[in-house]
Amino acid sequence: MDKITKNQLSAMLLITDAFTLFCFRGHICLITALGFLCGTVFQFIMSLPLIKMCKDGNSIENSGKVVQSIYLIYLLLWGGMLFSMLWNASDVIYIPYENSNGIWGKLLVAGLIALVCLYSSSTGIKAVSRSAVIASAIGAICLLIVAVSAVFGSDWENLLRTENSNGFFKEISRGFVLSGGLGSFAVLLSFTKGNALKNALYYFTGKIILTAVVTISSILVAGGIMKITEFPVVTAAQLSQPFPVQRIDSLFLIIFAVFAVFSIAVQSLTAAGLLMKIFPKFKHLRTTSVLVLMIGSAFLFSGENNYSTLYAIAVAFVLLAVPLAVLLKRRLTK
């Protein structure tokens, strides 16, 4: 796999983080924001064994087929979760044909996204990572506009509305579920130029800023109707009107679609790379196979259980347990 820069790594990962926040279901309050932010700090601490692996010149791709298979399965399931989130978000964001044609509409939209991802894969991870930097910059401008509008045009008392909170530790768990992109972080970190610790710090710092901006803006704009809105971030974007003659939600829809494609493309490219390592003779249709499996796995997830603690444990497993086990095994075999 080609080497990428820390800016490119962070852009690809933050696009996925932003997309999952866009698709977040349920209420958001100040405790939610604090839980997500503390969870991000915990995630960085848990990534230290992985960082140690990369600094020693090792990677997931050369850790044996068992480890590679674990990450491949994880990436396939996370890709399925992203498709499921996209389908669920169509309840409030109109996507042609998906709302009216049920399962066939979902498959059509998934197929169109898969075609774009296939085209992206033909250019390689380096081209995708460069494009991700541009897409993330445009998305950052959009989020900044919404944030500024929220600061100057919203009710700050919304920050005090915590009656719907699930509790601090539950919010940390929900934040972990939204951090499923850490599987691709674990694979791609060793292919990033520069110091692994600095690269990880750079990414997690960006994630903290992104999470704070999105959650606080959503609370300020939609805090008063949080009980009746299912997708608070989408609702906040739809209600935000920073310009007197134009709403921001049309721009948000474009950003949403672009981020959906990039998020799934990054997972599919990373998974296809692992598939090549596990099955070297599987030279053709790797990305196609990966995308088909992701779409199929999307039907395993439903809106009711997308924030199960089990999913949070899976994120912790691939971020901490597997790299730690690899380090211990290598130390014992020396």
Phi, psi and chi 1 to 4 in degrees:
 res  aa     phi    psi   chi1   chi2   chi3   chi4
   1 MET       -  140.9 -170.0  176.7  -70.6      -
   2 ASP   -67.9  152.3  -65.0  -30.5      -      -
   3 LYS   -76.2  144.1  -72.3  -76.3 -173.8  177.8
   4 ILE  -126.0  166.0   56.3  178.3      -      -
   5 THR   -93.0  168.3   66.5      -      -      -
   6 LYS   -66.3  -31.7   65.9  178.4 -178.9 -179.1
   7 ASN   -64.8  -42.0  -71.1  -27.0      -      -
   8 GLN   -68.4  -41.9  -66.8  167.5  -17.0      -
   9 LEU   -59.9  -49.2  172.9   70.8      -      -
  10 SER   -63.9  -39.6  -63.9      -      -      -
  11 ALA   -61.6  -46.9      -      -      -      -
  12 MET   -63.0  -42.4  -69.5 -170.5  -66.2      -
  13 LEU   -72.9  -39.8  -63.1  174.0      -      -
  14 LEU   -69.9  -30.6  -70.7  175.1      -      -
  15 ILE   -61.6  -42.8  -78.0  176.6      -      -
  16 THR   -64.2  -43.3  -57.1      -      -      -
  17 ASP   -61.5  -42.0  -67.0  -29.6      -      -
  18 ALA   -64.5  -42.8      -      -      -      -
  19 PHE   -62.1  -42.0  176.9   70.9      -      -
  20 THR   -67.2  -33.4   55.4      -      -      -
  21 LEU   -67.6  -39.1  -75.1  171.2      -      -
  22 PHE   -58.3  -38.3  -65.7  162.7      -      -
  23 CYS   -89.6    3.8  -63.1      -      -      -
  24 PHE   -60.9  131.9  179.0   75.2      -      -
  25 ARG  -109.4  142.5  -58.2 -178.2   72.3  171.8
  26 GLY   110.4 -171.7      -      -      -      -
  27 HIS   -91.8  157.3   57.8  -90.7      -      -
  28 ILE  -128.3  132.4  -64.9  177.8      -      -
  29 CYS  -137.7 -176.9   62.3      -      -      -
  30 LEU   -61.9  -35.5 -173.3   57.9      -      -
  31 ILE   -65.1  -35.5  -65.7  176.7      -      -
  32 THR   -60.7  -47.8  -54.2      -      -      -
  33 ALA   -60.6  -45.2      -      -      -      -
  34 LEU   -65.1  -38.7  -66.9  174.7      -      -
  35 GLY   -64.3  -43.3      -      -      -      -
  36 PHE   -62.8  -42.7  -74.8    7.8      -      -
  37 LEU   -68.2  -43.3  -66.7  173.5      -      -
  38 CYS   -64.4  -38.0  -71.9      -      -      -
  39 GLY   -61.2  -36.9      -      -      -      -
  40 THR   -64.7  -39.4  -58.4      -      -      -
  41 VAL   -63.5  -43.3  175.1      -      -      -
  42 PHE   -61.4  -39.0  -67.8  154.6      -      -
  43 GLN   -62.9  -39.7  -69.7  159.8   20.5      -
  44 PHE   -63.4  -44.4  169.0   71.2      -      -
  45 ILE   -62.2  -40.7  -65.0  171.9      -      -
  46 MET   -68.9  -20.3  -66.4  169.7   67.0      -
  47 SER   -83.6   -2.1   70.0      -      -      -
  48 LEU   -59.8  -41.7  -68.5  177.7      -      -
  49 PRO   -60.0  -38.7  -25.4   35.7      -      -
  50 LEU   -63.5  -42.9  173.3   68.8      -      -
  51 ILE   -62.1  -40.7  -65.9  169.8      -      -
  52 LYS   -60.6  -42.7  171.5   63.8  175.1  172.7
  53 MET   -56.5  -48.1  -84.1 -179.3   57.1      -
  54 CYS   -66.6  -37.5  -63.8      -      -      -
  55 LYS   -67.3  -26.8  -69.3 -177.9   71.6  173.6
  56 ASP   -83.1    2.7  -68.7  -16.3      -      -
  57 GLY    85.5   15.3      -      -      -      -
  58 ASN  -104.8  167.5  -60.9  -51.4      -      -
  59 SER  -153.2  168.5   68.9      -      -      -
  60 ILE   -62.5  -34.5  -60.2  -60.0      -      -
  61 GLU   -70.1  -17.5  -76.1 -159.6  -14.3      -
  62 ASN  -117.1   27.9   59.3   21.0      -      -
  63 SER  -101.5   11.5  -62.5      -      -      -
  64 GLY    99.5  157.5      -      -      -      -
  65 LYS   -69.3  -28.1  -69.2 -170.2  175.6 -177.3
  66 VAL   -65.0  -49.2  173.1      -      -      -
  67 VAL   -64.3  -42.9  173.0      -      -      -
  68 GLN   -60.4  -40.0  -67.2  164.3    4.0      -
  69 SER   -66.4  -37.7  -62.0      -      -      -
  70 ILE   -59.8  -46.9  -69.0  172.6      -      -
  71 TYR   -70.9  -33.5  -79.9   90.9      -      -
  72 LEU   -63.6  -47.7  175.1   59.9      -      -
  73 ILE   -60.5  -42.8  -66.3  171.2      -      -
  74 TYR   -60.3  -45.9  177.1   88.9      -      -
  75 LEU   -65.1  -37.5  -72.1  170.0      -      -
  76 LEU   -63.5  -43.1  -68.1  174.8      -      -
  77 LEU   -69.5  -38.6  -67.9  174.2      -      -
  78 TRP   -67.1  -38.2  175.3 -117.6      -      -
  79 GLY   -61.3  -39.8      -      -      -      -
  80 GLY   -62.7  -39.6      -      -      -      -
  81 MET   -61.6  -39.6  177.4   77.0   87.8      -
  82 LEU   -64.1  -42.1  -68.6  176.6      -      -
  83 PHE   -61.8  -42.4  -85.7  112.2      -      -
  84 SER   -62.1  -42.0  177.0      -      -      -
  85 MET   -61.9  -41.0  -71.8 -180.0  175.6      -
  86 LEU   -62.0  -45.1  173.8   63.9      -      -
  87 TRP   -63.9  -41.7  -66.0  -19.0      -      -
  88 ASN   -64.9  -38.7  -70.9  -27.9      -      -
  89 ALA   -67.7  -17.3      -      -      -      -
  90 SER   -66.2  -11.0   67.5      -      -      -
  91 ASP   -64.9  -29.4  -67.9  -22.0      -      -
  92 VAL  -119.6  -15.6  -69.7      -      -      -
  93 ILE  -114.5  116.1  -64.0 -179.5      -      -
  94 TYR   -69.6  121.5  177.6   70.3      -      -
  95 ILE  -118.2  120.2  -60.6  176.2      -      -
  96 PRO   -50.4  135.7  -27.3   35.5      -      -
  97 TYR    75.0  -28.6  -59.3  106.5      -      -
  98 GLU   -67.5  -42.4 -176.9  170.6  -14.0      -
  99 ASN   -69.6  -31.2  -72.4  -28.3      -      -
 100 SER   -93.5  -23.3   58.5      -      -      -
 101 ASN  -111.8   17.7  -70.3  -16.5      -      -
 102 GLY    56.2 -133.1      -      -      -      -
 103 ILE   -62.8  -34.9 -173.4  172.8      -      -
 104 TRP   -69.8  -34.0  -64.7  110.1      -      -
 105 GLY   -66.0  -41.1      -      -      -      -
 106 LYS   -61.7  -44.9  -68.7 -179.1  177.9 -178.6
 107 LEU   -65.8  -35.2  -69.5  174.9      -      -
 108 LEU   -64.6  -48.4  175.9   60.9      -      -
 109 VAL   -63.4  -42.7  171.9      -      -      -
 110 ALA   -61.2  -40.0      -      -      -      -
 111 GLY   -64.9  -40.2      -      -      -      -
 112 LEU   -64.3  -42.3  -68.0  173.3      -      -
 113 ILE   -64.2  -40.4  -69.2  177.0      -      -
 114 ALA   -61.1  -38.1      -      -      -      -
 115 LEU   -63.9  -41.9  -72.8  175.6      -      -
 116 VAL   -63.9  -40.6  177.5      -      -      -
 117 CYS   -64.6  -37.6  -68.4      -      -      -
 118 LEU   -63.4  -41.8  -75.9  173.0      -      -
 119 TYR   -62.7  -42.5  172.1   76.6      -      -
 120 SER   -62.2  -40.5  -59.0      -      -      -
 121 SER   -65.1  -27.9   67.3      -      -      -
 122 SER   -68.3  -21.8   65.7      -      -      -
 123 THR   -89.6  -14.0   62.0      -      -      -
 124 GLY    92.9  164.1      -      -      -      -
 125 ILE   -64.4  -30.5 -169.6   69.9      -      -
 126 LYS   -67.0  -43.8 -154.0  158.5 -169.2  175.4
 127 ALA   -66.5  -40.4      -      -      -      -
 128 VAL   -63.4  -41.8  171.0      -      -      -
 129 SER   -65.9  -36.4   62.8      -      -      -
 130 ARG   -66.8  -42.5  -71.9  171.3  179.7  168.2
 131 SER   -65.0  -33.5  -58.4      -      -      -
 132 ALA   -63.7  -34.5      -      -      -      -
 133 VAL   -61.7  -43.3  173.6      -      -      -
 134 ILE   -66.1  -46.0  -60.3  173.1      -      -
 135 ALA   -62.6  -40.8      -      -      -      -
 136 SER   -67.4  -34.3   62.6      -      -      -
 137 ALA   -65.2  -42.9      -      -      -      -
 138 ILE   -65.1  -41.9  -63.0  173.0      -      -
 139 GLY   -62.6  -38.3      -      -      -      -
 140 ALA   -62.9  -38.5      -      -      -      -
 141 ILE   -64.2  -43.1  -66.4  172.7      -      -
 142 CYS   -61.3  -46.5  176.4      -      -      -
 143 LEU   -65.3  -36.1  -68.6  175.8      -      -
 144 LEU   -64.3  -39.6 -178.1   61.0      -      -
 145 ILE   -62.4  -45.2  -66.6  172.5      -      -
 146 VAL   -63.7  -41.4  173.1      -      -      -
 147 ALA   -63.7  -44.8      -      -      -      -
 148 VAL   -63.1  -42.3  171.7      -      -      -
 149 SER   -61.8  -39.2  174.9      -      -      -
 150 ALA   -66.2  -40.3      -      -      -      -
 151 VAL   -64.4  -41.5  168.4      -      -      -
 152 PHE   -96.4  -13.3  -69.3  102.4      -      -
 153 GLY  -126.4   17.8      -      -      -      -
 154 SER  -124.4  172.4  -58.0      -      -      -
 155 ASP   -91.7  113.7 -175.7   -0.2      -      -
 156 TRP   -70.2  -15.1  -77.6   84.1      -      -
 157 GLU   -67.4  -16.4  -68.7 -175.1   -0.4      -
 158 ASN   -61.1  -26.3  -73.2  -23.4      -      -
 159 LEU   -65.4  -22.0  -70.8  175.5      -      -
 160 LEU   -89.7   -3.0  -57.3  178.3      -      -
 161 ARG   -82.4   99.8  -60.3  175.2 -175.0  -89.8
 162 THR  -123.2   16.2   59.1      -      -      -
 163 GLU   -66.7  -20.8   63.4  -89.0   13.9      -
 164 ASN   -99.5   11.2  -67.9  -36.1      -      -
 165 SER   -67.0  142.0  172.3      -      -      -
 166 ASN   -86.6   -2.3  -70.6  -42.1      -      -
 167 GLY   103.8  150.7      -      -      -      -
 168 PHE   -59.6  -47.8 -177.0   66.7      -      -
 169 PHE   -70.5  -32.0  -67.3  103.6      -      -
 170 LYS   -66.8  -36.7  179.5   63.5  176.0  179.4
 171 GLU   -68.1  -35.7  -59.8  -64.3    8.5      -
 172 ILE   -61.1  -42.4  -69.3  177.8      -      -
 173 SER   -62.2  -43.9  175.1      -      -      -
 174 ARG   -63.6  -35.9  -69.0 -153.5  -63.9  172.9
 175 GLY   -64.5  -35.7      -      -      -      -
 176 PHE   -65.6  -39.9  -95.2   75.0      -      -
 177 VAL   -61.5  -38.4  175.2      -      -      -
 178 LEU   -74.8   -4.6  -66.9  175.8      -      -
 179 SER  -103.9   29.2  -57.7      -      -      -
 180 GLY   -62.0  -19.5      -      -      -      -
 181 GLY   -66.1   -6.6      -      -      -      -
 182 LEU   -67.2  -16.2  -69.7  173.3      -      -
 183 GLY   -65.6  -44.7      -      -      -      -
 184 SER   -69.8  -31.5   52.2      -      -      -
 185 PHE   -59.2  -43.6  164.3   75.7      -      -
 186 ALA   -62.2  -36.4      -      -      -      -
 187 VAL   -78.8  -41.1  177.3      -      -      -
 188 LEU   -85.0  -17.7  -64.9  174.2      -      -
 189 LEU   -59.0  -39.2 -177.5   61.9      -      -
 190 SER   -71.8  -13.8   59.5      -      -      -
 191 PHE  -100.3   15.1  -63.3   97.6      -      -
 192 THR  -102.6  131.6  -53.6      -      -      -
 193 LYS   -65.3  147.2  -60.4  174.9 -176.7  177.5
 194 GLY    96.3 -170.7      -      -      -      -
 195 ASN   -74.2  128.6 -177.5  -84.0      -      -
 196 ALA   -63.1  -38.9      -      -      -      -
 197 LEU   -64.8  -44.8  177.2   60.0      -      -
 198 LYS   -65.8  -38.6  -68.2 -178.6  178.9  178.5
 199 ASN   -63.5  -42.4  -66.8  -21.2      -      -
 200 ALA   -66.3  -42.9      -      -      -      -
 201 LEU   -60.5  -40.4  -86.3  171.6      -      -
 202 TYR   -61.3  -45.6 -170.0   79.1      -      -
 203 TYR   -66.3  -49.7  160.7   61.7      -      -
 204 PHE   -67.1  -30.9  -78.6  106.5      -      -
 205 THR   -64.2  -44.0  -59.6      -      -      -
 206 GLY   -61.6  -37.8      -      -      -      -
 207 LYS   -67.0  -39.1 -176.1  175.5 -179.7  179.8
 208 ILE   -62.0  -45.1  -73.2  174.0      -      -
 209 ILE   -63.4  -46.6  -64.8  171.9      -      -
 210 LEU   -59.1  -48.4  169.1   69.1      -      -
 211 THR   -62.1  -42.5  -57.7      -      -      -
 212 ALA   -63.8  -45.4      -      -      -      -
 213 VAL   -63.9  -46.8  169.8      -      -      -
 214 VAL   -67.9  -47.5  172.1      -      -      -
 215 THR   -69.1  -46.3   53.4      -      -      -
 216 ILE   -65.1  -41.2  -62.1  -59.8      -      -
 217 SER   -61.7  -41.4  -62.0      -      -      -
 218 SER   -64.9  -39.8  -60.6      -      -      -
 219 ILE   -64.8  -44.5  -64.7  169.0      -      -
 220 LEU   -63.4  -40.8  -70.8  174.3      -      -
 221 VAL   -82.2  -44.9  175.5      -      -      -
 222 ALA  -112.4    8.9      -      -      -      -
 223 GLY   -59.0  -33.9      -      -      -      -
 224 GLY   -72.0  -20.0      -      -      -      -
 225 ILE  -120.0   22.0   57.9  171.3      -      -
 226 MET   -60.7  -27.5 -159.4   63.4   72.1      -
 227 LYS   -69.4  -24.8  -70.9 -177.4  178.6  179.4
 228 ILE  -112.7    1.4   60.2  173.6      -      -
 229 THR  -107.3  135.2  179.4      -      -      -
 230 GLU   -89.8  -31.8 -168.7  173.0   10.4      -
 231 PHE  -120.0   87.8  -65.9   87.6      -      -
 232 PRO   -63.6  -36.6   21.4  -32.4      -      -
 233 VAL   -69.0  -44.0  179.0      -      -      -
 234 VAL   -62.0  -43.9  173.9      -      -      -
 235 THR   -61.5  -41.8  -59.5      -      -      -
 236 ALA   -61.8  -40.0      -      -      -      -
 237 ALA   -66.7  -36.8      -      -      -      -
 238 GLN   -71.3  -33.0  -68.1  173.1  -25.6      -
 239 LEU   -83.6  -21.4  -66.6  176.2      -      -
 240 SER   -70.2  130.4  178.3      -      -      -
 241 GLN  -133.7   76.1  -62.2 -172.8   45.8      -
 242 PRO   -71.0  -22.2   26.3  -34.6      -      -
 243 PHE  -112.8  144.9  -51.2  118.8      -      -
 244 PRO   -68.4  -23.2   24.3  -34.2      -      -
 245 VAL  -117.9    0.6  -65.9      -      -      -
 246 GLN  -147.4  133.8 -176.7  177.7   -3.7      -
 247 ARG   -86.8  154.2  -68.2  166.2   59.8  102.6
 248 ILE   -84.2  -13.8 -164.6   64.6      -      -
 249 ASP   -67.6  -25.6   53.9  -26.6      -      -
 250 SER   -67.8  -41.1   57.0      -      -      -
 251 LEU   -66.3  -38.4  176.5   58.4      -      -
 252 PHE   -61.4  -38.6  176.3   82.1      -      -
 253 LEU   -61.5  -40.5  179.2   57.6      -      -
 254 ILE   -64.8  -46.9  -63.3  172.8      -      -
 255 ILE   -61.2  -40.7  -63.3  -61.2      -      -
 256 PHE   -58.6  -47.1  179.1   89.2      -      -
 257 ALA   -65.4  -43.4      -      -      -      -
 258 VAL   -64.0  -43.8  171.0      -      -      -
 259 PHE   -66.9  -33.9  -82.0   21.9      -      -
 260 ALA   -61.7  -45.9      -      -      -      -
 261 VAL   -64.4  -47.2  171.1      -      -      -
 262 PHE   -63.4  -41.1  -91.3  103.2      -      -
 263 SER   -59.4  -48.3  -60.9      -      -      -
 264 ILE   -71.0  -35.0  -64.1  170.8      -      -
 265 ALA   -62.8  -42.1      -      -      -      -
 266 VAL   -63.5  -43.3  170.3      -      -      -
 267 GLN   -65.3  -41.8  -48.2  -48.5  -48.2      -
 268 SER   -69.1  -39.5   60.0      -      -      -
 269 LEU   -65.1  -42.4  -79.8  168.5      -      -
 270 THR   -65.8  -43.5  -51.9      -      -      -
 271 ALA   -64.8  -39.4      -      -      -      -
 272 ALA   -63.9  -36.4      -      -      -      -
 273 GLY   -63.5  -41.4      -      -      -      -
 274 LEU   -67.4  -38.4  -71.9  175.7      -      -
 275 LEU   -61.2  -37.4 -172.4   61.9      -      -
 276 MET   -65.4  -37.5 -179.3  179.5   65.0      -
 277 LYS   -68.8  -39.3  -71.9  -70.9 -176.7  178.8
 278 ILE   -74.1  -40.9  -60.8  170.4      -      -
 279 PHE  -124.9   82.3  -57.8  105.4      -      -
 280 PRO   -58.2  -28.6  -21.2   32.4      -      -
 281 LYS   -80.3   -9.4  -65.4 -177.1  178.8 -179.6
 282 PHE   -84.3   84.7 -169.5    3.2      -      -
 283 LYS   -98.0  -18.8  -63.0 -178.4  179.1 -179.7
 284 HIS  -119.7  147.9  -55.9  -68.4      -      -
 285 LEU    61.7   26.4  -58.9  177.1      -      -
 286 ARG   -64.4  -50.8  -74.1 -167.0  -55.0  -90.8
 287 THR   -65.5  -37.8  -53.4      -      -      -
 288 THR   -60.2  -45.3  -57.9      -      -      -
 289 SER   -62.2  -42.0  -59.0      -      -      -
 290 VAL   -61.2  -45.7  162.5      -      -      -
 291 LEU   -66.6  -38.3  -73.6  165.7      -      -
 292 VAL   -62.7  -43.2  169.5      -      -      -
 293 LEU   -65.3  -37.4  -70.0  171.5      -      -
 294 MET   -64.5  -45.2  -75.2 -178.9  175.9      -
 295 ILE   -62.8  -40.6  -65.7  172.0      -      -
 296 GLY   -63.7  -41.1      -      -      -      -
 297 SER   -70.7  -19.1   68.9      -      -      -
 298 ALA   -60.2  -28.7      -      -      -      -
 299 PHE   -75.9   -6.6  -68.3   97.2      -      -
 300 LEU   -78.6  -17.9  -61.6  174.7      -      -
 301 PHE  -107.7  140.6  -54.4  102.3      -      -
 302 SER  -127.9  163.0   66.3      -      -      -
 303 GLY   -61.6  -25.7      -      -      -      -
 304 GLU   -76.1  -28.7  -70.1   74.6   21.9      -
 305 ASN  -118.9   17.6   65.7    1.9      -      -
 306 ASN   -69.5  -12.7  -87.1   -2.6      -      -
 307 TYR  -117.8   32.4  -58.4  106.9      -      -
 308 SER   -64.5  143.4  167.9      -      -      -
 309 THR   -59.6  -27.6  -56.1      -      -      -
 310 LEU   -58.5  -38.7  179.8   63.1      -      -
 311 TYR   -68.7  -35.9  -58.6  154.6      -      -
 312 ALA   -64.2  -38.8      -      -      -      -
 313 ILE   -65.1  -37.6  -66.0  173.2      -      -
 314 ALA   -62.7  -40.2      -      -      -      -
 315 VAL   -62.4  -46.3  174.4      -      -      -
 316 ALA   -62.8  -34.1      -      -      -      -
 317 PHE   -63.4  -49.7  178.9   73.0      -      -
 318 VAL   -75.9  -23.5  -60.5      -      -      -
 319 LEU   -84.3  -37.9 -174.3   61.6      -      -
 320 LEU  -113.5  -55.1  172.7   64.7      -      -
 321 ALA   -64.3  -46.8      -      -      -      -
 322 VAL   -66.5  -50.6  176.4      -      -      -
 323 PRO   -59.5  -37.4  -25.6   36.3      -      -
 324 LEU   -64.9  -40.3 -170.0   58.7      -      -
 325 ALA   -64.5  -39.0      -      -      -      -
 326 VAL   -64.1  -43.4  171.7      -      -      -
 327 LEU   -62.7  -43.7  -75.9  175.7      -      -
 328 LEU   -64.9  -40.9  -70.2  174.2      -      -
 329 LYS   -62.9  -43.0  179.4 -178.3  177.9 -178.7
 330 ARG   -68.5  -34.9  -73.5  175.5  177.2  167.1
 331 ARG   -67.2  -39.7 -175.5  176.3  -68.2  -87.0
 332 LEU   -72.1  -28.2  -68.5  173.8      -      -
 333 THR   -89.2   -1.7   54.5      -      -      -
 334 LYS   -72.9      -  -79.0 -174.5  177.6  179.3
